[in-house]
Amino acid sequence: MARVRARVADTHDWQDEGMSGELAIRLRRAVKRYGPITAVDGLDLDVPYGTCVGLLGPNGAGKSTTMRLLTAQAIADEGELEVLGFRLPEESKAARALCGVVPQLDNLDVTLTVE
């Protein structure tokens, strides 16, 4: 007989944390550079809880870099970033535990092994 164990979600009240009470995402003057290239230049963005947002723009506009910043896969060179009330990158682990991301392309870690 198989045993099933339920996992209870963290009861941390993330809506009461951080700088913003009603924003799921808050960016202020976010900047990300790759050497001499500035991929994101002073981005301000407010996304209220429960809002669905799409990032649109031509190649090189900074859409993917912005998503990397929001998911703490990249660290901003300047600015303030907050996701679900958690400051990035300081509290990125807590923010990532509450977020899900579906990438456009397969990006499995080729060195990942199953034991």
C-alpha positions as CSV (number, residue, x, y, z in Angstrom):
1,M,0.0,0.0,0.0
2,A,1.4,3.3,-1.0
3,R,1.7,6.1,1.5
4,V,0.8,9.6,0.5
5,R,2.0,12.5,2.5
6,A,0.5,16.0,1.9
7,R,2.7,19.0,1.9
8,V,1.3,22.0,3.6
9,A,2.0,25.3,2.1
10,D,4.0,27.8,4.0
11,T,1.7,30.0,6.1
12,H,4.0,33.0,5.8
13,D,1.8,36.0,5.1
14,W,3.8,37.5,2.2
15,Q,1.3,40.2,1.5
16,D,2.2,41.9,4.7
17,E,6.0,41.9,4.0
18,G,8.3,44.5,2.5
19,M,7.8,47.9,0.9
20,S,4.5,47.5,-0.9
21,G,1.2,46.3,0.5
22,E,-0.8,45.8,-2.7
23,L,1.9,45.0,-5.3
24,A,3.0,41.6,-6.4
25,I,6.0,43.1,-8.3
26,R,7.7,46.4,-7.6
27,L,10.8,47.6,-9.5
28,R,12.4,50.9,-9.1
29,R,15.2,52.1,-11.4
30,A,16.2,48.5,-12.1
31,V,19.4,48.3,-14.2
32,K,21.2,45.2,-15.5
33,R,24.4,45.4,-17.5
34,Y,26.4,42.7,-19.2
35,G,29.8,44.3,-19.7
36,P,29.3,47.4,-21.9
37,I,25.7,46.4,-22.8
38,T,22.9,47.7,-20.7
39,A,20.0,45.2,-21.1
40,V,17.6,46.9,-18.6
41,D,18.0,50.6,-18.1
42,G,16.2,52.2,-15.2
43,L,13.0,50.1,-15.3
44,D,10.1,51.1,-13.1
45,L,7.3,48.6,-12.9
46,D,4.3,48.1,-10.6
47,V,2.2,44.9,-10.9
48,P,-0.8,44.6,-8.5
49,Y,-1.7,41.2,-7.0
50,G,-4.0,39.3,-9.3
51,T,-2.9,41.0,-12.5
52,C,-1.8,39.2,-15.6
53,V,0.9,40.9,-17.5
54,G,2.7,40.2,-20.8
55,L,6.1,41.6,-21.7
56,L,6.2,42.6,-25.4
57,G,9.0,44.1,-27.4
58,P,11.6,43.4,-30.1
59,N,14.6,41.2,-29.7
60,G,17.1,42.8,-27.3
61,A,14.5,45.0,-25.5
62,G,15.3,43.4,-22.2
63,K,12.2,41.1,-21.7
64,S,14.2,38.0,-20.8
65,T,16.6,39.9,-18.7
66,T,13.7,41.4,-16.8
67,M,12.3,37.9,-16.2
68,R,15.7,36.8,-15.0
69,L,15.8,39.7,-12.5
70,L,12.2,38.9,-11.3
71,T,13.1,35.2,-10.7
72,A,16.4,36.0,-9.1
73,Q,18.3,34.2,-11.9
74,A,20.2,37.4,-12.4
75,I,21.0,40.2,-9.9
76,A,20.4,43.8,-10.8
77,D,23.3,46.1,-10.9
78,E,21.2,49.0,-9.6
79,G,17.7,49.7,-8.3
80,E,15.2,48.2,-5.9
81,L,13.3,44.9,-6.8
82,E,10.6,43.3,-4.8
83,V,8.5,40.2,-5.6
84,L,5.6,39.2,-3.4
85,G,6.8,41.6,-0.7
86,F,10.3,40.1,-0.6
87,R,13.4,42.2,-1.6
88,L,15.6,40.7,-4.2
89,P,18.3,39.4,-4.1
90,E,18.3,39.4,-0.3
91,E,15.1,37.4,0.1
92,S,15.1,35.7,-3.3
93,K,14.8,32.2,-1.8
94,A,11.5,33.0,0.0
95,A,10.1,34.8,-3.1
96,R,11.1,31.9,-5.4
97,A,9.4,29.4,-3.1
98,L,6.1,31.1,-3.9
99,C,6.6,31.6,-7.6
100,G,6.4,29.4,-10.7
101,V,8.0,30.1,-14.1
102,V,7.3,28.3,-17.4
103,P,10.2,29.1,-19.7
104,Q,9.6,29.6,-23.4
105,L,12.2,27.0,-24.4
106,D,13.4,23.8,-22.7
107,N,16.2,24.7,-20.3
108,L,16.8,21.5,-18.4
109,D,20.2,21.3,-16.6
110,V,22.1,18.7,-18.7
111,T,24.3,17.9,-15.7
112,L,21.3,17.0,-13.5
113,T,21.2,13.3,-12.5
114,V,18.4,11.2,-11.1
115,E,19.2,8.9,-8.2
